Every structure is written in structure tokens, then in C-alpha cells.
Amino acid sequence: MPDDRLFSRLAPIRVVDAVSAVGGTASFTAGAINRVAAPEEAGLEGALVYCIDAKMAEILAGKNFALCLTTDKY
């Protein structure tokens, strides 16, 4: 978790706005993103995560997060 003394916290961004900002598509766009997190972290609720390979996809399976950015490969 980032140290609030070193990083500013902005207002949450809607998932639909985040998907639109990166030119992506999504089947689910409800909810909001309030932080960025690594897939290995516990408690990913409200987090944006990035999946770059099959190992990360396995780590994320069954976890509850706001949005996962990835390629069409995963």
C-alpha cells in the first residue's frame, strides 16, 4: 500500500471511464477504481491490476478487483 505521505490520493474513477481512456472494451463496466495494485496483493477490491502473462492470470483467478488491464491474449 502506498504511503499517503508520498503519494496523492485522487477521487475514484469509474471503470467505464478508465476503459474508455485506454481505448479498450469491457463486458463489465460498473464500479470504480480507487487504487492500482499488484495481482499478488491481498484485498484487491476497488483496484486496477495489470495482467501480462498466464502466471498473473492464475493469481487473479477468483479474486475480486475493479478492473484488469491486459491484452486480448488473456
C-alpha distances in whole Angstrom, upper triangle without the diagonal:
4,6,9,12,11,10,12,12,15,17,16,18,21,21,24,24,21,23,26,24,24,28,27,28,27,28,26,25,24,21,18,15,12,9,9,8,10,13,12,9,10,11,11,13,13,11,13,13,16,19,21,23,24,22,19,21,22,18,18,21,21,17,17,15,16,17,18,19,22,26,28,29,26
4,6,9,8,7,9,10,13,15,16,18,21,21,24,23,21,23,26,24,24,27,27,28,27,30,27,26,25,22,19,15,12,9,10,10,12,15,15,12,14,14,14,15,15,13,14,15,17,20,22,24,26,24,21,23,25,21,21,24,24,21,20,17,18,19,19,20,23,26,29,30,27
4,5,6,6,9,10,14,17,17,20,23,24,27,26,23,27,29,26,27,30,30,32,31,33,30,29,28,24,21,18,15,12,13,13,15,19,18,15,17,17,17,18,18,16,18,18,21,24,26,28,30,28,25,27,28,25,24,28,28,24,23,21,21,22,23,24,26,30,33,34,31
4,5,5,6,7,11,14,15,18,22,23,26,24,23,26,28,25,26,30,30,32,31,33,30,28,27,23,20,17,13,12,14,15,17,21,21,18,19,18,18,18,17,16,18,20,22,25,27,30,32,30,27,29,30,27,26,29,29,25,24,21,21,22,23,24,27,31,34,35,33
4,6,8,10,13,17,19,21,25,26,29,27,25,29,30,28,29,32,33,35,34,36,33,31,30,27,23,20,17,15,17,18,20,24,23,21,22,21,21,22,21,20,21,23,25,28,30,32,35,33,30,32,33,30,29,32,32,28,27,25,24,26,27,27,30,33,37,38,35
4,7,10,13,17,18,20,24,25,28,26,24,27,28,26,26,30,30,33,32,35,32,30,30,26,23,20,17,14,15,16,18,22,22,20,22,21,21,22,21,19,20,21,22,26,27,30,32,31,28,30,32,28,28,31,32,28,27,24,24,24,25,25,28,31,34,35,33
4,6,10,13,15,17,20,21,24,22,20,23,25,22,23,26,27,29,29,31,29,26,26,23,19,16,13,11,12,14,16,20,21,18,20,19,19,19,17,16,16,18,20,23,25,28,30,29,26,28,30,26,25,29,29,25,24,21,20,21,22,22,25,28,31,32,31
4,6,10,12,14,18,20,22,20,18,22,23,21,22,25,26,28,28,30,28,25,24,21,17,15,12,11,13,15,18,22,23,20,21,20,19,19,17,16,16,19,21,24,26,30,32,31,27,29,31,28,26,30,30,26,24,21,20,21,22,22,25,29,32,33,31
4,7,9,11,15,17,20,18,16,20,21,19,21,24,24,26,25,27,25,22,21,18,14,12,8,8,11,14,17,20,21,19,20,18,16,16,13,13,14,17,19,23,25,29,31,30,26,27,29,26,24,27,27,23,21,18,17,18,20,20,24,27,30,32,30
4,6,9,12,15,17,15,14,18,18,16,18,22,22,24,23,25,23,20,19,16,12,10,8,9,12,15,19,21,23,20,21,19,17,17,13,13,14,17,19,23,26,29,31,30,27,27,30,27,25,28,28,24,21,18,16,17,19,20,23,26,29,31,29
4,6,10,13,15,13,13,17,17,16,18,21,21,23,22,24,21,17,16,13,10,9,7,10,13,16,20,22,24,21,22,19,17,15,12,13,14,17,20,24,27,30,31,31,27,28,30,27,25,27,27,23,20,17,15,16,19,20,23,27,29,31,29
4,7,9,12,11,10,14,15,14,16,19,19,20,18,20,17,14,13,10,6,5,4,8,11,14,18,19,22,19,19,17,14,12,9,10,11,15,18,21,24,27,28,28,24,24,27,24,22,24,23,20,17,14,11,12,16,17,20,24,26,28,26
4,6,8,7,7,10,11,11,13,15,15,16,15,17,15,11,11,9,5,5,7,9,11,15,18,19,22,20,21,18,15,14,10,11,10,14,16,20,22,25,27,27,24,23,26,24,21,23,23,20,17,14,10,11,14,15,18,21,23,26,24
4,5,5,6,9,10,11,13,14,14,14,13,14,12,8,7,6,4,6,9,12,13,16,19,20,23,21,22,19,16,14,10,11,11,15,17,20,23,25,27,27,24,23,25,24,21,22,22,19,16,13,9,10,13,14,18,20,22,24,22
4,5,5,6,9,10,11,12,11,11,9,11,8,5,6,6,5,6,10,12,12,15,17,17,21,20,20,18,14,13,10,10,9,12,14,16,19,22,23,24,21,19,22,21,18,19,19,17,14,11,7,7,10,11,14,17,18,21,19
4,6,5,6,9,10,11,10,9,8,10,8,5,7,8,8,10,13,15,16,18,21,21,24,23,24,21,18,16,13,14,12,15,16,18,21,24,25,26,23,22,25,24,20,22,22,20,17,14,11,10,12,13,16,17,18,21,20
4,5,5,6,9,10,10,11,11,14,12,9,10,10,9,10,13,14,15,18,21,21,25,24,25,23,19,18,14,14,13,16,17,19,22,25,26,28,24,23,26,26,22,24,24,22,19,16,12,11,14,13,16,18,19,23,21
4,5,5,7,9,9,10,10,13,12,9,11,11,9,8,11,12,12,15,17,18,22,21,22,20,17,16,13,12,9,12,13,16,18,21,23,24,21,20,23,22,19,21,22,20,17,14,11,9,11,10,13,15,17,20,19
4,5,6,6,5,6,7,10,10,8,11,12,11,11,14,15,14,17,18,18,22,22,23,22,18,17,14,14,11,13,13,15,17,20,22,23,20,19,22,22,19,20,21,20,18,14,11,9,10,9,11,13,14,17,16
4,6,5,6,8,9,12,12,10,13,14,13,13,17,17,17,20,22,22,26,26,27,25,21,21,18,17,14,16,16,18,20,23,25,27,23,22,26,26,22,24,25,23,21,18,15,12,14,12,14,15,16,19,19
4,6,8,10,12,16,15,13,15,15,14,13,16,16,16,19,21,21,25,25,26,25,21,21,18,16,14,15,15,18,19,23,25,26,23,23,26,26,23,25,26,24,22,19,15,13,14,12,14,15,17,20,20
4,5,9,11,15,15,13,16,17,15,14,17,16,15,18,19,20,23,24,26,24,21,21,18,16,13,14,13,15,16,19,22,23,21,20,24,23,21,23,25,23,21,18,15,12,12,9,11,12,14,17,17
4,7,10,14,15,13,17,18,17,17,20,20,18,21,22,22,26,26,28,27,23,23,20,19,16,17,15,17,18,21,23,25,22,21,25,25,23,24,26,24,23,20,17,14,14,11,12,12,13,16,17
4,7,10,12,11,15,16,16,16,19,19,17,19,20,20,24,24,26,25,21,21,19,17,14,15,13,14,16,18,20,22,20,18,22,22,19,21,22,21,20,17,15,11,11,9,10,10,10,14,14
4,7,9,9,13,15,16,16,20,20,19,21,21,20,24,25,26,25,21,21,19,18,15,16,15,15,17,19,20,23,20,18,21,22,19,20,21,20,19,17,14,11,11,10,11,11,10,14,13
4,5,6,10,12,14,14,18,19,18,19,20,19,23,23,24,22,19,18,16,16,14,14,14,15,17,19,19,22,19,17,20,20,17,17,18,17,16,14,12,9,10,10,11,12,11,14,13
4,7,10,13,15,16,20,21,20,21,22,20,24,24,24,23,19,18,17,17,16,16,17,17,19,20,20,23,20,17,20,21,17,17,17,17,15,14,13,11,12,13,14,14,13,16,14
4,6,9,11,13,17,18,18,19,21,19,22,22,22,20,17,15,14,15,14,15,16,17,20,21,21,23,20,18,20,20,16,16,16,15,13,12,10,9,11,13,14,16,15,18,16
4,7,9,11,14,16,17,18,20,19,23,22,22,20,17,15,12,14,13,15,16,18,21,23,23,25,21,19,22,22,18,19,18,17,14,12,9,9,11,13,15,17,17,20,18
4,7,10,13,16,17,19,21,20,23,22,21,19,16,13,11,13,13,16,18,20,23,25,25,26,23,21,23,23,19,19,18,17,13,12,9,10,13,15,18,20,20,23,21
4,7,10,13,14,16,19,18,21,20,19,16,13,10,8,10,11,14,17,19,23,25,25,26,22,21,23,22,18,19,18,15,12,10,7,9,13,15,18,21,22,24,21
4,6,9,12,14,17,17,20,18,18,15,12,10,6,8,9,13,16,19,22,24,25,25,22,21,23,22,18,20,19,16,13,10,6,9,12,14,18,21,22,24,22
4,6,8,10,14,15,17,15,16,13,10,9,5,6,6,10,13,16,19,22,23,23,19,19,22,19,16,19,18,15,12,9,6,7,10,12,16,19,21,23,21
4,7,10,14,15,17,15,15,12,10,9,5,6,8,11,15,18,21,24,25,25,21,21,23,21,18,21,20,16,14,11,9,10,13,15,18,22,24,26,23
4,7,10,12,14,12,13,11,9,9,7,5,6,9,12,16,18,21,23,22,18,19,21,18,16,19,19,16,14,10,9,10,12,13,17,20,23,24,22
4,7,10,12,10,12,12,9,10,9,5,5,6,9,12,15,18,20,19,15,16,19,16,14,17,18,15,13,10,10,10,10,11,14,18,20,21,19
4,6,8,7,9,9,7,10,9,6,6,5,8,11,14,16,18,16,12,14,16,13,12,15,16,12,12,9,10,10,10,12,14,18,20,21,18
4,5,6,9,11,9,12,12,9,8,6,7,9,11,13,15,13,9,12,13,10,10,14,15,12,13,11,13,12,10,12,13,17,19,19,16
4,6,8,10,8,11,13,9,9,6,7,8,10,11,12,10,7,9,10,7,6,10,12,9,11,9,12,11,9,11,12,15,18,17,14
4,7,10,9,13,15,12,12,10,11,11,13,13,13,11,8,11,10,7,8,11,12,10,12,12,15,15,13,15,16,19,21,20,17
4,7,7,10,12,10,11,10,12,13,16,16,17,14,11,13,13,10,10,13,13,10,11,11,14,14,14,16,17,21,23,23,19
4,6,9,12,11,13,12,15,16,18,19,19,16,14,15,14,11,10,13,12,9,10,10,13,15,15,18,20,23,25,25,21
4,6,9,9,12,12,15,17,20,21,21,19,16,16,16,13,11,13,12,8,8,8,11,13,14,18,20,23,25,25,22
4,6,5,8,8,12,14,17,18,19,17,14,14,15,12,9,12,11,7,6,5,8,10,11,14,16,20,22,22,19
4,6,9,10,14,16,20,21,21,20,17,16,17,15,12,14,12,8,6,5,6,9,12,15,18,21,23,24,20
4,7,10,13,16,19,22,22,22,18,18,19,17,14,16,15,11,8,6,5,8,11,14,17,20,22,24,20
4,6,10,13,16,18,19,19,15,15,17,15,12,15,14,11,9,5,5,7,8,11,14,18,20,21,18
4,7,10,13,16,18,17,14,14,16,14,12,15,15,12,11,7,6,5,6,7,11,15,17,18,16
4,7,10,12,14,14,10,11,13,11,9,12,14,11,11,8,8,6,5,6,9,13,15,16,13
4,6,9,12,12,8,9,13,11,10,13,15,13,14,11,11,8,5,5,6,9,13,13,11
4,6,8,9,6,6,10,9,8,11,14,13,14,12,13,10,7,6,5,8,11,10,8
4,7,8,7,8,11,11,11,14,17,16,18,16,17,14,10,9,6,8,10,9,8
4,5,6,6,9,10,11,13,16,16,18,17,19,16,12,11,9,9,11,9,7
4,5,5,6,9,10,11,14,15,18,17,19,17,13,13,11,11,12,9,7
4,5,5,6,9,10,14,14,17,17,19,17,14,15,13,14,15,13,10
4,5,5,6,9,12,11,14,13,16,14,11,12,10,12,14,12,10
4,5,5,6,10,10,13,13,15,13,10,11,9,11,12,11,7
4,5,5,9,10,13,14,17,16,13,15,13,15,16,14,10
4,6,8,8,11,12,15,14,12,14,14,16,18,16,13
4,6,5,8,9,12,11,9,12,12,15,16,15,11
4,6,9,10,13,13,11,14,14,16,16,15,12
4,7,10,13,13,13,16,17,19,19,19,15
4,6,10,11,11,14,16,19,19,19,15
4,7,9,10,14,16,19,20,20,17
4,6,7,11,14,17,18,19,16
4,7,10,13,17,18,20,17
4,7,10,13,14,16,13
4,6,10,12,13,10
4,7,10,11,10
4,7,8,7
4,5,6
4,5
4
